Amino acid sequence: MKPKMMKQPPQINADAADIDGVYSNVFFVAASRAEFILDFARIVPGVKNAKLKSRVIVSPHRMKALVKTLESQIESYEGKFGKLDIDGQNAFGFQNPAAEKEIEPE
């Protein structure tokens, strides 16, 4: 007998502490045959190491479904707000735009 498939995604119950979410500005992905590991971290100016904020472990099938969902969401986002340019987004570290400007002598 075939297992019954869910027609709707399940409702997600969240604790009040989890509702706000976690901000991450850098992520890392690792994979084995059995799973993908997504590490979400935050790096801030003046601190040498990024701080791990959340680790998500998913099966390869769920990862592929996640990628499809993200691609669809990005396409929708770009349709509303314009194309996202990701050139240079793989660089680490912070820049100080004021320090990059030439300062003319007085």
C-alpha positions in Angstrom: 0.0 0.0 0.0 1.3 3.4 -1.0 1.7 6.0 1.8 -0.7 8.9 1.7 0.8 12.2 0.5 0.0 15.4 2.4 -2.1 17.7 0.3 -1.1 20.8 2.3 2.1 21.7 4.1 1.9 21.3 7.8 1.3 24.2 10.1 4.4 25.4 11.8 4.3 26.0 15.5 6.9 28.5 16.7 7.9 29.6 20.2 7.8 33.4 20.8 11.6 33.4 21.0 11.9 32.1 17.4 9.4 34.4 15.7 11.9 37.2 15.2 14.2 35.0 13.2 18.0 35.2 13.0 20.0 37.5 10.8 22.9 36.0 8.8 25.1 37.8 6.3 27.3 34.8 5.4 26.6 31.1 4.9 28.5 27.9 4.1 27.2 24.7 2.6 28.7 21.2 2.9 27.4 18.0 1.6 27.7 14.2 2.0 25.9 11.5 0.2 23.2 11.5 2.9 22.7 15.2 3.7 23.4 18.9 3.1 24.5 21.1 6.0 23.8 24.8 5.7 25.6 26.9 8.3 24.3 30.5 8.7 26.6 32.9 10.4 27.1 36.6 11.1 30.3 38.5 10.7 30.7 42.0 12.0 33.4 44.7 11.5 36.3 44.4 14.0 35.7 40.8 14.8 38.0 38.2 13.3 35.6 35.2 13.2 32.0 34.8 12.1 29.6 33.5 14.7 27.4 30.6 13.8 23.8 31.5 14.2 22.0 28.5 12.9 22.8 25.1 11.3 20.2 23.4 9.1 20.6 19.8 8.0 18.5 18.5 5.1 18.3 15.5 2.9 19.4 15.9 -0.8 15.8 15.6 -2.0 14.7 18.4 0.4 17.7 20.5 -0.6 16.7 20.2 -4.3 13.1 21.2 -3.4 14.5 24.2 -1.4 16.7 25.3 -4.4 13.6 25.2 -6.7 11.6 27.2 -4.2 14.4 29.8 -3.7 14.8 30.2 -7.5 11.0 30.8 -7.8 11.1 33.4 -5.0 14.1 35.2 -6.4 12.4 35.3 -9.9 9.3 36.9 -8.3 11.4 39.3 -6.2 13.4 40.5 -9.3 10.1 40.9 -11.2 8.9 43.3 -8.5 12.1 45.1 -7.4 14.6 44.6 -10.3 17.5 42.3 -11.0 19.8 41.4 -8.2 23.5 41.8 -9.0 25.7 39.4 -7.1 29.1 40.3 -8.4 31.5 40.7 -5.5 29.0 39.1 -3.1 31.4 36.2 -2.4 34.0 38.5 -0.8 34.4 38.5 2.9 35.0 41.5 5.1 33.7 45.0 5.4 34.7 48.1 3.5 34.8 51.6 4.8 33.6 53.7 1.8 34.8 56.9 3.6 38.3 55.6 3.8 38.3 54.7 0.1 37.6 58.3 -1.0 40.6 60.4 -1.8 41.1 63.1 0.8 42.4 66.3 -0.7 45.0 68.2 1.3 43.9 71.5 2.8 
